């Protein structure tokens, strides 16, 4: 499928549906190819994406067990302790 910049702006839902169906979408800007959107549902070798080694990379980190507490700590200012 080919899509222009205007298609991405006004019909993104249709473009994403095409990608979900497994189609690759070529993005055109003034008639020239600028990008290609490829589906991530399966890798080129046929394995599922969630079977990738990147998933579960931080599963053993203790500081991420309490996610709301971690976010609160990240959002505090540097001068909070003064």
mmCIF file of the N, C-alpha and C atoms, coordinates in Angstrom:
data_MODEL
# 
_entry.id   MODEL 
# 
loop_
_atom_site.group_PDB 
_atom_site.id 
_atom_site.type_symbol 
_atom_site.label_atom_id 
_atom_site.label_alt_id 
_atom_site.label_comp_id 
_atom_site.label_asym_id 
_atom_site.label_entity_id 
_atom_site.label_seq_id 
_atom_site.pdbx_PDB_ins_code 
_atom_site.Cartn_x 
_atom_site.Cartn_y 
_atom_site.Cartn_z 
_atom_site.occupancy 
_atom_site.B_iso_or_equiv 
_atom_site.pdbx_formal_charge 
_atom_site.auth_seq_id 
_atom_site.auth_comp_id 
_atom_site.auth_asym_id 
_atom_site.auth_atom_id 
_atom_site.pdbx_PDB_model_num 
ATOM 1   N N  . UNK A 1 1  ? 0.848  -1.172  0.000  1.00 0.00 ? 1  UNK A N  1 
ATOM 2   C CA . UNK A 1 1  ? 0.000  0.000   0.000  1.00 0.00 ? 1  UNK A CA 1 
ATOM 3   C C  . UNK A 1 1  ? 0.889  1.229   0.000  1.00 0.00 ? 1  UNK A C  1 
ATOM 4   N N  . UNK A 1 2  ? 0.443  2.255   -0.667 1.00 0.00 ? 2  UNK A N  1 
ATOM 5   C CA . UNK A 1 2  ? 1.152  3.531   -0.664 1.00 0.00 ? 2  UNK A CA 1 
ATOM 6   C C  . UNK A 1 2  ? 0.263  4.570   0.002  1.00 0.00 ? 2  UNK A C  1 
ATOM 7   N N  . UNK A 1 3  ? 0.867  5.416   0.818  1.00 0.00 ? 3  UNK A N  1 
ATOM 8   C CA . UNK A 1 3  ? 0.125  6.447   1.536  1.00 0.00 ? 3  UNK A CA 1 
ATOM 9   C C  . UNK A 1 3  ? 0.922  7.750   1.493  1.00 0.00 ? 3  UNK A C  1 
ATOM 10  N N  . UNK A 1 4  ? 0.226  8.842   1.327  1.00 0.00 ? 4  UNK A N  1 
ATOM 11  C CA . UNK A 1 4  ? 0.880  10.145  1.348  1.00 0.00 ? 4  UNK A CA 1 
ATOM 12  C C  . UNK A 1 4  ? 0.893  10.688  2.770  1.00 0.00 ? 4  UNK A C  1 
ATOM 13  N N  . UNK A 1 5  ? 1.554  11.813  2.950  1.00 0.00 ? 5  UNK A N  1 
ATOM 14  C CA . UNK A 1 5  ? 1.592  12.456  4.250  1.00 0.00 ? 5  UNK A CA 1 
ATOM 15  C C  . UNK A 1 5  ? 0.173  12.835  4.692  1.00 0.00 ? 5  UNK A C  1 
ATOM 16  N N  . UNK A 1 6  ? -0.648 13.287  3.755  1.00 0.00 ? 6  UNK A N  1 
ATOM 17  C CA . UNK A 1 6  ? -2.033 13.642  4.079  1.00 0.00 ? 6  UNK A CA 1 
ATOM 18  C C  . UNK A 1 6  ? -2.839 12.413  4.493  1.00 0.00 ? 6  UNK A C  1 
ATOM 19  N N  . UNK A 1 7  ? -2.555 11.270  3.865  1.00 0.00 ? 7  UNK A N  1 
ATOM 20  C CA . UNK A 1 7  ? -3.219 10.034  4.285  1.00 0.00 ? 7  UNK A CA 1 
ATOM 21  C C  . UNK A 1 7  ? -2.866 9.694   5.726  1.00 0.00 ? 7  UNK A C  1 
ATOM 22  N N  . UNK A 1 8  ? -1.602 9.881   6.076  1.00 0.00 ? 8  UNK A N  1 
ATOM 23  C CA . UNK A 1 8  ? -1.200 9.614   7.452  1.00 0.00 ? 8  UNK A CA 1 
ATOM 24  C C  . UNK A 1 8  ? -1.897 10.552  8.415  1.00 0.00 ? 8  UNK A C  1 
ATOM 25  N N  . UNK A 1 9  ? -2.078 11.780  8.006  1.00 0.00 ? 9  UNK A N  1 
ATOM 26  C CA . UNK A 1 9  ? -2.697 12.762  8.897  1.00 0.00 ? 9  UNK A CA 1 
ATOM 27  C C  . UNK A 1 9  ? -4.189 12.525  9.069  1.00 0.00 ? 9  UNK A C  1 
ATOM 28  N N  . UNK A 1 10 ? -4.879 12.282  7.979  1.00 0.00 ? 10 UNK A N  1 
ATOM 29  C CA . UNK A 1 10 ? -6.339 12.206  8.032  1.00 0.00 ? 10 UNK A CA 1 
ATOM 30  C C  . UNK A 1 10 ? -6.894 10.783  8.052  1.00 0.00 ? 10 UNK A C  1 
ATOM 31  N N  . UNK A 1 11 ? -6.101 9.797   7.638  1.00 0.00 ? 11 UNK A N  1 
ATOM 32  C CA . UNK A 1 11 ? -6.602 8.421   7.569  1.00 0.00 ? 11 UNK A CA 1 
ATOM 33  C C  . UNK A 1 11 ? -5.650 7.437   8.232  1.00 0.00 ? 11 UNK A C  1 
ATOM 34  N N  . UNK A 1 12 ? -5.040 7.844   9.344  1.00 0.00 ? 12 UNK A N  1 
ATOM 35  C CA . UNK A 1 12 ? -4.079 6.995   10.043 1.00 0.00 ? 12 UNK A CA 1 
ATOM 36  C C  . UNK A 1 12 ? -4.689 5.659   10.458 1.00 0.00 ? 12 UNK A C  1 
ATOM 37  N N  . UNK A 1 13 ? -5.959 5.694   10.833 1.00 0.00 ? 13 UNK A N  1 
ATOM 38  C CA . UNK A 1 13 ? -6.629 4.462   11.257 1.00 0.00 ? 13 UNK A CA 1 
ATOM 39  C C  . UNK A 1 13 ? -6.637 3.430   10.127 1.00 0.00 ? 13 UNK A C  1 
ATOM 40  N N  . UNK A 1 14 ? -6.913 3.869   8.905  1.00 0.00 ? 14 UNK A N  1 
ATOM 41  C CA . UNK A 1 14 ? -6.920 2.962   7.760  1.00 0.00 ? 14 UNK A CA 1 
ATOM 42  C C  . UNK A 1 14 ? -5.519 2.445   7.448  1.00 0.00 ? 14 UNK A C  1 
ATOM 43  N N  . UNK A 1 15 ? -4.532 3.312   7.585  1.00 0.00 ? 15 UNK A N  1 
ATOM 44  C CA . UNK A 1 15 ? -3.150 2.908   7.334  1.00 0.00 ? 15 UNK A CA 1 
ATOM 45  C C  . UNK A 1 15 ? -2.716 1.862   8.356  1.00 0.00 ? 15 UNK A C  1 
ATOM 46  N N  . UNK A 1 16 ? -3.058 2.081   9.623  1.00 0.00 ? 16 UNK A N  1 
ATOM 47  C CA . UNK A 1 16 ? -2.690 1.114   10.658 1.00 0.00 ? 16 UNK A CA 1 
ATOM 48  C C  . UNK A 1 16 ? -3.427 -0.208  10.492 1.00 0.00 ? 16 UNK A C  1 
ATOM 49  N N  . UNK A 1 17 ? -4.651 -0.161  10.007 1.00 0.00 ? 17 UNK A N  1 
ATOM 50  C CA . UNK A 1 17 ? -5.380 -1.411  9.730  1.00 0.00 ? 17 UNK A CA 1 
ATOM 51  C C  . UNK A 1 17 ? -4.670 -2.216  8.649  1.00 0.00 ? 17 UNK A C  1 
ATOM 52  N N  . UNK A 1 18 ? -4.141 -1.521  7.645  1.00 0.00 ? 18 UNK A N  1 
ATOM 53  C CA . UNK A 1 18 ? -3.399 -2.208  6.583  1.00 0.00 ? 18 UNK A CA 1 
ATOM 54  C C  . UNK A 1 18 ? -2.138 -2.852  7.145  1.00 0.00 ? 18 UNK A C  1 
ATOM 55  N N  . UNK A 1 19 ? -1.464 -2.167  8.043  1.00 0.00 ? 19 UNK A N  1 
ATOM 56  C CA . UNK A 1 19 ? -0.266 -2.729  8.665  1.00 0.00 ? 19 UNK A CA 1 
ATOM 57  C C  . UNK A 1 19 ? -0.638 -3.935  9.521  1.00 0.00 ? 19 UNK A C  1 
ATOM 58  N N  . UNK A 1 20 ? -1.761 -3.862  10.243 1.00 0.00 ? 20 UNK A N  1 
ATOM 59  C CA . UNK A 1 20 ? -2.211 -4.992  11.060 1.00 0.00 ? 20 UNK A CA 1 
ATOM 60  C C  . UNK A 1 20 ? -2.536 -6.209  10.213 1.00 0.00 ? 20 UNK A C  1 
ATOM 61  N N  . UNK A 1 21 ? -2.981 -5.990  8.989  1.00 0.00 ? 21 UNK A N  1 
ATOM 62  C CA . UNK A 1 21 ? -3.266 -7.097  8.079  1.00 0.00 ? 21 UNK A CA 1 
ATOM 63  C C  . UNK A 1 21 ? -1.989 -7.730  7.533  1.00 0.00 ? 21 UNK A C  1 
ATOM 64  N N  . UNK A 1 22 ? -0.849 -7.123  7.816  1.00 0.00 ? 22 UNK A N  1 
ATOM 65  C CA . UNK A 1 22 ? 0.418  -7.676  7.351  1.00 0.00 ? 22 UNK A CA 1 
ATOM 66  C C  . UNK A 1 22 ? 0.983  -6.978  6.138  1.00 0.00 ? 22 UNK A C  1 
ATOM 67  N N  . UNK A 1 23 ? 0.335  -5.928  5.671  1.00 0.00 ? 23 UNK A N  1 
ATOM 68  C CA . UNK A 1 23 ? 0.832  -5.188  4.511  1.00 0.00 ? 23 UNK A CA 1 
ATOM 69  C C  . UNK A 1 23 ? 1.932  -4.232  4.940  1.00 0.00 ? 23 UNK A C  1 
ATOM 70  N N  . UNK A 1 24 ? 2.860  -3.970  4.045  1.00 0.00 ? 24 UNK A N  1 
ATOM 71  C CA . UNK A 1 24 ? 3.827  -2.908  4.299  1.00 0.00 ? 24 UNK A CA 1 
ATOM 72  C C  . UNK A 1 24 ? 3.292  -1.653  3.614  1.00 0.00 ? 24 UNK A C  1 
ATOM 73  N N  . UNK A 1 25 ? 3.450  -0.522  4.277  1.00 0.00 ? 25 UNK A N  1 
ATOM 74  C CA . UNK A 1 25 ? 2.932  0.746   3.764  1.00 0.00 ? 25 UNK A CA 1 
ATOM 75  C C  . UNK A 1 25 ? 4.113  1.637   3.420  1.00 0.00 ? 25 UNK A C  1 
ATOM 76  N N  . UNK A 1 26 ? 4.152  2.115   2.197  1.00 0.00 ? 26 UNK A N  1 
ATOM 77  C CA . UNK A 1 26 ? 5.188  3.038   1.760  1.00 0.00 ? 26 UNK A CA 1 
ATOM 78  C C  . UNK A 1 26 ? 4.647  4.451   1.886  1.00 0.00 ? 26 UNK A C  1 
ATOM 79  N N  . UNK A 1 27 ? 5.387  5.304   2.591  1.00 0.00 ? 27 UNK A N  1 
ATOM 80  C CA . UNK A 1 27 ? 4.969  6.690   2.808  1.00 0.00 ? 27 UNK A CA 1 
ATOM 81  C C  . UNK A 1 27 ? 5.610  7.554   1.729  1.00 0.00 ? 27 UNK A C  1 
ATOM 82  N N  . UNK A 1 28 ? 4.772  8.316   1.031  1.00 0.00 ? 28 UNK A N  1 
ATOM 83  C CA . UNK A 1 28 ? 5.234  9.177   -0.047 1.00 0.00 ? 28 UNK A CA 1 
ATOM 84  C C  . UNK A 1 28 ? 5.125  10.643  0.350  1.00 0.00 ? 28 UNK A C  1 
ATOM 85  N N  . UNK A 1 29 ? 6.132  11.408  -0.008 1.00 0.00 ? 29 UNK A N  1 
ATOM 86  C CA . UNK A 1 29 ? 6.100  12.855  0.187  1.00 0.00 ? 29 UNK A CA 1 
ATOM 87  C C  . UNK A 1 29 ? 6.444  13.490  -1.154 1.00 0.00 ? 29 UNK A C  1 
ATOM 88  N N  . UNK A 1 30 ? 5.466  14.155  -1.724 1.00 0.00 ? 30 UNK A N  1 
ATOM 89  C CA . UNK A 1 30 ? 5.604  14.757  -3.050 1.00 0.00 ? 30 UNK A CA 1 
ATOM 90  C C  . UNK A 1 30 ? 6.013  13.745  -4.107 1.00 0.00 ? 30 UNK A C  1 
ATOM 91  N N  . UNK A 1 31 ? 5.446  12.547  -3.974 1.00 0.00 ? 31 UNK A N  1 
ATOM 92  C CA . UNK A 1 31 ? 5.663  11.500  -4.957 1.00 0.00 ? 31 UNK A CA 1 
ATOM 93  C C  . UNK A 1 31 ? 6.912  10.668  -4.754 1.00 0.00 ? 31 UNK A C  1 
ATOM 94  N N  . UNK A 1 32 ? 7.732  11.008  -3.775 1.00 0.00 ? 32 UNK A N  1 
ATOM 95  C CA . UNK A 1 32 ? 8.963  10.256  -3.532 1.00 0.00 ? 32 UNK A CA 1 
ATOM 96  C C  . UNK A 1 32 ? 8.823  9.436   -2.254 1.00 0.00 ? 32 UNK A C  1 
ATOM 97  N N  . UNK A 1 33 ? 9.377  8.233   -2.287 1.00 0.00 ? 33 UNK A N  1 
ATOM 98  C CA . UNK A 1 33 ? 9.319  7.359   -1.115 1.00 0.00 ? 33 UNK A CA 1 
ATOM 99  C C  . UNK A 1 33 ? 10.187 7.933   -0.002 1.00 0.00 ? 33 UNK A C  1 
ATOM 100 N N  . UNK A 1 34 ? 9.599  8.056   1.189  1.00 0.00 ? 34 UNK A N  1 
ATOM 101 C CA . UNK A 1 34 ? 10.321 8.599   2.337  1.00 0.00 ? 34 UNK A CA 1 
ATOM 102 C C  . UNK A 1 34 ? 10.461 7.598   3.469  1.00 0.00 ? 34 UNK A C  1 
ATOM 103 N N  . UNK A 1 35 ? 9.502  6.692   3.607  1.00 0.00 ? 35 UNK A N  1 
ATOM 104 C CA . UNK A 1 35 ? 9.549  5.738   4.716  1.00 0.00 ? 35 UNK A CA 1 
ATOM 105 C C  . UNK A 1 35 ? 8.728  4.514   4.354  1.00 0.00 ? 35 UNK A C  1 
ATOM 106 N N  . UNK A 1 36 ? 8.922  3.462   5.140  1.00 0.00 ? 36 UNK A N  1 
ATOM 107 C CA . UNK A 1 36 ? 8.140  2.249   4.963  1.00 0.00 ? 36 UNK A CA 1 
ATOM 108 C C  . UNK A 1 36 ? 7.723  1.762   6.342  1.00 0.00 ? 36 UNK A C  1 
ATOM 109 N N  . UNK A 1 37 ? 6.428  1.522   6.518  1.00 0.00 ? 37 UNK A N  1 
ATOM 110 C CA . UNK A 1 37 ? 5.884  0.989   7.771  1.00 0.00 ? 37 UNK A CA 1 
ATOM 111 C C  . UNK A 1 37 ? 5.686  -0.506  7.595  1.00 0.00 ? 37 UNK A C  1 
ATOM 112 N N  . UNK A 1 38 ? 6.308  -1.275  8.495  1.00 0.00 ? 38 UNK A N  1 
ATOM 113 C CA . UNK A 1 38 ? 6.223  -2.727  8.421  1.00 0.00 ? 38 UNK A CA 1 
ATOM 114 C C  . UNK A 1 38 ? 5.526  -3.266  9.660  1.00 0.00 ? 38 UNK A C  1 
ATOM 115 N N  . UNK A 1 39 ? 4.771  -4.339  9.536  1.00 0.00 ? 39 UNK A N  1 
ATOM 116 C CA . UNK A 1 39 ? 4.098  -4.916  10.704 1.00 0.00 ? 39 UNK A CA 1 
ATOM 117 C C  . UNK A 1 39 ? 5.103  -5.543  11.661 1.00 0.00 ? 39 UNK A C  1 
ATOM 118 N N  . UNK A 1 40 ? 4.820  -5.439  12.956 1.00 0.00 ? 40 UNK A N  1 
ATOM 119 C CA . UNK A 1 40 ? 5.677  -6.019  13.980 1.00 0.00 ? 40 UNK A CA 1 
ATOM 120 C C  . UNK A 1 40 ? 5.112  -7.308  14.558 1.00 0.00 ? 40 UNK A C  1 
ATOM 121 N N  . UNK A 1 41 ? 3.992  -7.775  14.074 1.00 0.00 ? 41 UNK A N  1 
ATOM 122 C CA . UNK A 1 41 ? 3.342  -8.954  14.641 1.00 0.00 ? 41 UNK A CA 1 
ATOM 123 C C  . UNK A 1 41 ? 4.229  -10.192 14.556 1.00 0.00 ? 41 UNK A C  1 
ATOM 124 N N  . UNK A 1 42 ? 5.022  -10.296 13.536 1.00 0.00 ? 42 UNK A N  1 
ATOM 125 C CA . UNK A 1 42 ? 5.922  -11.443 13.402 1.00 0.00 ? 42 UNK A CA 1 
ATOM 126 C C  . UNK A 1 42 ? 7.229  -10.956 12.793 1.00 0.00 ? 42 UNK A C  1 
ATOM 127 N N  . UNK A 1 43 ? 8.304  -11.568 13.219 1.00 0.00 ? 43 UNK A N  1 
ATOM 128 C CA . UNK A 1 43 ? 9.603  -11.238 12.646 1.00 0.00 ? 43 UNK A CA 1 
ATOM 129 C C  . UNK A 1 43 ? 9.733  -11.877 11.273 1.00 0.00 ? 43 UNK A C  1 
ATOM 130 N N  . UNK A 1 44 ? 10.805 -11.565 10.593 1.00 0.00 ? 44 UNK A N  1 
ATOM 131 C CA . UNK A 1 44 ? 11.028 -12.117 9.259  1.00 0.00 ? 44 UNK A CA 1 
ATOM 132 C C  . UNK A 1 44 ? 11.197 -13.633 9.289  1.00 0.00 ? 44 UNK A C  1 
ATOM 133 N N  . UNK A 1 45 ? 11.763 -14.170 10.379 1.00 0.00 ? 45 UNK A N  1 
ATOM 134 C CA . UNK A 1 45 ? 11.980 -15.616 10.441 1.00 0.00 ? 45 UNK A CA 1 
ATOM 135 C C  . UNK A 1 45 ? 10.749 -16.381 10.914 1.00 0.00 ? 45 UNK A C  1 
ATOM 136 N N  . UNK A 1 46 ? 9.645  -15.670 11.180 1.00 0.00 ? 46 UNK A N  1 
ATOM 137 C CA . UNK A 1 46 ? 8.398  -16.335 11.535 1.00 0.00 ? 46 UNK A CA 1 
ATOM 138 C C  . UNK A 1 46 ? 8.124  -16.436 13.022 1.00 0.00 ? 46 UNK A C  1 
ATOM 139 N N  . UNK A 1 47 ? 9.074  -16.076 13.876 1.00 0.00 ? 47 UNK A N  1 
ATOM 140 C CA . UNK A 1 47 ? 8.823  -16.141 15.315 1.00 0.00 ? 47 UNK A CA 1 
ATOM 141 C C  . UNK A 1 47 ? 7.988  -14.953 15.751 1.00 0.00 ? 47 UNK A C  1 
ATOM 142 N N  . UNK A 1 48 ? 7.245  -15.136 16.808 1.00 0.00 ? 48 UNK A N  1 
ATOM 143 C CA . UNK A 1 48 ? 6.406  -14.066 17.331 1.00 0.00 ? 48 UNK A CA 1 
ATOM 144 C C  . UNK A 1 48 ? 7.268  -13.014 18.014 1.00 0.00 ? 48 UNK A C  1 
ATOM 145 N N  . UNK A 1 49 ? 6.789  -11.792 18.025 1.00 0.00 ? 49 UNK A N  1 
ATOM 146 C CA . UNK A 1 49 ? 7.541  -10.690 18.607 1.00 0.00 ? 49 UNK A CA 1 
ATOM 147 C C  . UNK A 1 49 ? 7.706  -10.861 20.105 1.00 0.00 ? 49 UNK A C  1 
ATOM 148 N N  . UNK A 1 50 ? 6.670  -11.347 20.816 1.00 0.00 ? 50 UNK A N  1 
ATOM 149 C CA . UNK A 1 50 ? 6.777  -11.475 22.269 1.00 0.00 ? 50 UNK A CA 1 
ATOM 150 C C  . UNK A 1 50 ? 7.756  -12.580 22.681 1.00 0.00 ? 50 UNK A C  1 
ATOM 151 N N  . UNK A 1 51 ? 8.207  -13.385 21.754 1.00 0.00 ? 51 UNK A N  1 
ATOM 152 C CA . UNK A 1 51 ? 9.215  -14.400 22.053 1.00 0.00 ? 51 UNK A CA 1 
ATOM 153 C C  . UNK A 1 51 ? 10.625 -13.829 21.969 1.00 0.00 ? 51 UNK A C  1 
ATOM 154 N N  . UNK A 1 52 ? 10.741 -12.559 21.674 1.00 0.00 ? 52 UNK A N  1 
ATOM 155 C CA . UNK A 1 52 ? 12.039 -11.911 21.557 1.00 0.00 ? 52 UNK A CA 1 
ATOM 156 C C  . UNK A 1 52 ? 12.728 -11.854 22.913 1.00 0.00 ? 52 UNK A C  1 
ATOM 157 N N  . UNK A 1 53 ? 14.042 -11.851 22.901 1.00 0.00 ? 53 UNK A N  1 
ATOM 158 C CA . UNK A 1 53 ? 14.802 -11.802 24.151 1.00 0.00 ? 53 UNK A CA 1 
ATOM 159 C C  . UNK A 1 53 ? 14.686 -10.460 24.850 1.00 0.00 ? 53 UNK A C  1 
ATOM 160 N N  . UNK A 1 54 ? 14.214 -9.430  24.167 1.00 0.00 ? 54 UNK A N  1 
ATOM 161 C CA . UNK A 1 54 ? 14.065 -8.117  24.793 1.00 0.00 ? 54 UNK A CA 1 
ATOM 162 C C  . UNK A 1 54 ? 12.898 -8.084  25.782 1.00 0.00 ? 54 UNK A C  1 
ATOM 163 N N  . UNK A 1 55 ? 11.902 -8.916  25.590 1.00 0.00 ? 55 UNK A N  1 
ATOM 164 C CA . UNK A 1 55 ? 10.776 -8.956  26.510 1.00 0.00 ? 55 UNK A CA 1 
ATOM 165 C C  . UNK A 1 55 ? 11.194 -9.677  27.790 1.00 0.00 ? 55 UNK A C  1 
ATOM 166 N N  . UNK A 1 56 ? 10.922 -9.049  28.904 1.00 0.00 ? 56 UNK A N  1 
ATOM 167 C CA . UNK A 1 56 ? 11.308 -9.611  30.189 1.00 0.00 ? 56 UNK A CA 1 
ATOM 168 C C  . UNK A 1 56 ? 12.738 -9.275  30.573 1.00 0.00 ? 56 UNK A C  1 
ATOM 169 N N  . UNK A 1 57 ? 13.324 -8.312  29.894 1.00 0.00 ? 57 UNK A N  1 
ATOM 170 C CA . UNK A 1 57 ? 14.710 -7.941  30.128 1.00 0.00 ? 57 UNK A CA 1 
ATOM 171 C C  . UNK A 1 57 ? 14.938 -7.455  31.548 1.00 0.00 ? 57 UNK A C  1 
ATOM 172 N N  . UNK A 1 58 ? 13.970 -6.741  32.115 1.00 0.00 ? 58 UNK A N  1 
ATOM 173 C CA . UNK A 1 58 ? 14.120 -6.167  33.456 1.00 0.00 ? 58 UNK A CA 1 
ATOM 174 C C  . UNK A 1 58 ? 13.272 -6.898  34.495 1.00 0.00 ? 58 UNK A C  1 
ATOM 175 N N  . UNK A 1 59 ? 12.892 -8.119  34.264 1.00 0.00 ? 59 UNK A N  1 
ATOM 176 C CA . UNK A 1 59 ? 11.989 -8.818  35.167 1.00 0.00 ? 59 UNK A CA 1 
ATOM 177 C C  . UNK A 1 59 ? 12.592 -9.071  36.546 1.00 0.00 ? 59 UNK A C  1 
ATOM 178 N N  . UNK A 1 60 ? 13.919 -9.089  36.662 1.00 0.00 ? 60 UNK A N  1 
ATOM 179 C CA . UNK A 1 60 ? 14.568 -9.368  37.946 1.00 0.00 ? 60 UNK A CA 1 
ATOM 180 C C  . UNK A 1 60 ? 14.982 -8.109  38.699 1.00 0.00 ? 60 UNK A C  1 
ATOM 181 N N  . UNK A 1 61 ? 14.643 -6.928  38.203 1.00 0.00 ? 61 UNK A N  1 
ATOM 182 C CA . UNK A 1 61 ? 15.050 -5.687  38.868 1.00 0.00 ? 61 UNK A CA 1 
ATOM 183 C C  . UNK A 1 61 ? 14.150 -5.423  40.065 1.00 0.00 ? 61 UNK A C  1 
ATOM 184 N N  . UNK A 1 62 ? 14.756 -5.292  41.218 1.00 0.00 ? 62 UNK A N  1 
ATOM 185 C CA . UNK A 1 62 ? 14.013 -5.069  42.462 1.00 0.00 ? 62 UNK A CA 1 
ATOM 186 C C  . UNK A 1 62 ? 13.434 -3.660  42.548 1.00 0.00 ? 62 UNK A C  1 
ATOM 187 N N  . UNK A 1 63 ? 14.110 -2.663  41.968 1.00 0.00 ? 63 UNK A N  1 
ATOM 188 C CA . UNK A 1 63 ? 13.625 -1.285  42.067 1.00 0.00 ? 63 UNK A CA 1 
ATOM 189 C C  . UNK A 1 63 ? 12.370 -1.037  41.229 1.00 0.00 ? 63 UNK A C  1 
ATOM 190 N N  . UNK A 1 64 ? 12.019 -1.973  40.365 1.00 0.00 ? 64 UNK A N  1 
ATOM 191 C CA . UNK A 1 64 ? 10.823 -1.816  39.538 1.00 0.00 ? 64 UNK A CA 1 
ATOM 192 C C  . UNK A 1 64 ? 9.645  -2.651  40.035 1.00 0.00 ? 64 UNK A C  1 
ATOM 193 N N  . UNK A 1 65 ? 9.767  -3.260  41.197 1.00 0.00 ? 65 UNK A N  1 
ATOM 194 C CA . UNK A 1 65 ? 8.658  -4.044  41.756 1.00 0.00 ? 65 UNK A CA 1 
ATOM 195 C C  . UNK A 1 65 ? 7.490  -3.139  42.141 1.00 0.00 ? 65 UNK A C  1 
ATOM 196 N N  . UNK A 1 66 ? 7.795  -1.966  42.712 1.00 0.00 ? 66 UNK A N  1 
ATOM 197 C CA . UNK A 1 66 ? 6.772  -1.004  43.112 1.00 0.00 ? 66 UNK A CA 1 
ATOM 198 C C  . UNK A 1 66 ? 6.756  0.129   42.086 1.00 0.00 ? 66 UNK A C  1 
ATOM 199 N N  . UNK A 1 67 ? 5.984  -0.040  41.026 1.00 0.00 ? 67 UNK A N  1 
ATOM 200 C CA . UNK A 1 67 ? 5.982  0.919   39.918 1.00 0.00 ? 67 UNK A CA 1 
ATOM 201 C C  . UNK A 1 67 ? 5.474  2.295   40.357 1.00 0.00 ? 67 UNK A C  1 
ATOM 202 N N  . UNK A 1 68 ? 4.343  2.416   41.086 1.00 0.00 ? 68 UNK A N  1 
ATOM 203 C CA . UNK A 1 68 ? 3.909  3.760   41.506 1.00 0.00 ? 68 UNK A CA 1 
ATOM 204 C C  . UNK A 1 68 ? 4.945  4.465   42.393 1.00 0.00 ? 68 UNK A C  1 
ATOM 205 N N  . UNK A 1 69 ? 5.594  3.715   43.273 1.00 0.00 ? 69 UNK A N  1 
ATOM 206 C CA . UNK A 1 69 ? 6.631  4.308   44.117 1.00 0.00 ? 69 UNK A CA 1 
ATOM 207 C C  . UNK A 1 69 ? 7.824  4.775   43.300 1.00 0.00 ? 69 UNK A C  1 
ATOM 208 N N  . UNK A 1 70 ? 8.189  3.982   42.312 1.00 0.00 ? 70 UNK A N  1 
ATOM 209 C CA . UNK A 1 70 ? 9.312  4.350   41.435 1.00 0.00 ? 70 UNK A CA 1 
ATOM 210 C C  . UNK A 1 70 ? 8.982  5.615   40.653 1.00 0.00 ? 70 UNK A C  1 
ATOM 211 N N  . UNK A 1 71 ? 7.751  5.721   40.136 1.00 0.00 ? 71 UNK A N  1 
ATOM 212 C CA . UNK A 1 71 ? 7.350  6.920   39.395 1.00 0.00 ? 71 UNK A CA 1 
ATOM 213 C C  . UNK A 1 71 ? 7.334  8.147   40.297 1.00 0.00 ? 71 UNK A C  1 
ATOM 214 N N  . UNK A 1 72 ? 6.837  7.983   41.520 1.00 0.00 ? 72 UNK A N  1 
ATOM 215 C CA . UNK A 1 72 ? 6.839  9.101   42.470 1.00 0.00 ? 72 UNK A CA 1 
ATOM 216 C C  . UNK A 1 72 ? 8.258  9.601   42.714 1.00 0.00 ? 72 UNK A C  1 
ATOM 217 N N  . UNK A 1 73 ? 9.181  8.660   42.865 1.00 0.00 ? 73 UNK A N  1 
ATOM 218 C CA . UNK A 1 73 ? 10.578 9.022   43.108 1.00 0.00 ? 73 UNK A CA 1 
ATOM 219 C C  . UNK A 1 73 ? 11.179 9.731   41.898 1.00 0.00 ? 73 UNK A C  1 
ATOM 220 N N  . UNK A 1 74 ? 10.862 9.269   40.689 1.00 0.00 ? 74 UNK A N  1 
ATOM 221 C CA . UNK A 1 74 ? 11.381 9.904   39.480 1.00 0.00 ? 74 UNK A CA 1 
ATOM 222 C C  . UNK A 1 74 ? 10.821 11.309  39.278 1.00 0.00 ? 74 UNK A C  1 
ATOM 223 N N  . UNK A 1 75 ? 9.578  11.518  39.701 1.00 0.00 ? 75 UNK A N  1 
ATOM 224 C CA . UNK A 1 75 ? 8.933  12.808  39.487 1.00 0.00 ? 75 UNK A CA 1 
ATOM 225 C C  . UNK A 1 75 ? 9.302  13.850  40.529 1.00 0.00 ? 75 UNK A C  1 
ATOM 226 N N  . UNK A 1 76 ? 9.946  13.446  41.597 1.00 0.00 ? 76 UNK A N  1 
ATOM 227 C CA . UNK A 1 76 ? 10.362 14.414  42.607 1.00 0.00 ? 76 UNK A CA 1 
ATOM 228 C C  . UNK A 1 76 ? 11.454 15.309  42.030 1.00 0.00 ? 76 UNK A C  1 
ATOM 229 N N  . UNK A 1 77 ? 11.459 16.554  42.494 1.00 0.00 ? 77 UNK A N  1 
ATOM 230 C CA . UNK A 1 77 ? 12.508 17.460  42.069 1.00 0.00 ? 77 UNK A CA 1 
ATOM 231 C C  . UNK A 1 77 ? 13.829 17.113  42.727 1.00 0.00 ? 77 UNK A C  1 
ATOM 232 N N  . UNK A 1 78 ? 14.912 17.620  42.194 1.00 0.00 ? 78 UNK A N  1 
ATOM 233 C CA . UNK A 1 78 ? 16.225 17.346  42.771 1.00 0.00 ? 78 UNK A CA 1 
ATOM 234 C C  . UNK A 1 78 ? 16.381 17.984  44.132 1.00 0.00 ? 78 UNK A C  1 
ATOM 235 N N  . UNK A 1 79 ? 15.680 19.075  44.384 1.00 0.00 ? 79 UNK A N  1 
ATOM 236 C CA . UNK A 1 79 ? 15.807 19.799  45.643 1.00 0.00 ? 79 UNK A CA 1 
ATOM 237 C C  . UNK A 1 79 ? 14.756 19.395  46.647 1.00 0.00 ? 79 UNK A C  1 
ATOM 238 N N  . UNK A 1 80 ? 14.108 18.263  46.453 1.00 0.00 ? 80 UNK A N  1 
ATOM 239 C CA . UNK A 1 80 ? 13.017 17.813  47.313 1.00 0.00 ? 80 UNK A CA 1 
ATOM 240 C C  . UNK A 1 80 ? 13.490 17.539  48.739 1.00 0.00 ? 80 UNK A C  1 
ATOM 241 N N  . UNK A 1 81 ? 14.712 17.057  48.899 1.00 0.00 ? 81 UNK A N  1 
ATOM 242 C CA . UNK A 1 81 ? 15.219 16.664  50.212 1.00 0.00 ? 81 UNK A CA 1 
ATOM 243 C C  . UNK A 1 81 ? 15.684 17.839  51.048 1.00 0.00 ? 81 UNK A C  1 
ATOM 244 N N  . UNK A 1 82 ? 15.789 19.023  50.518 1.00 0.00 ? 82 UNK A N  1 
ATOM 245 C CA . UNK A 1 82 ? 16.275 20.190  51.280 1.00 0.00 ? 82 UNK A CA 1 
ATOM 246 C C  . UNK A 1 82 ? 15.244 20.735  52.203 1.00 0.00 ? 82 UNK A C  1 
# 
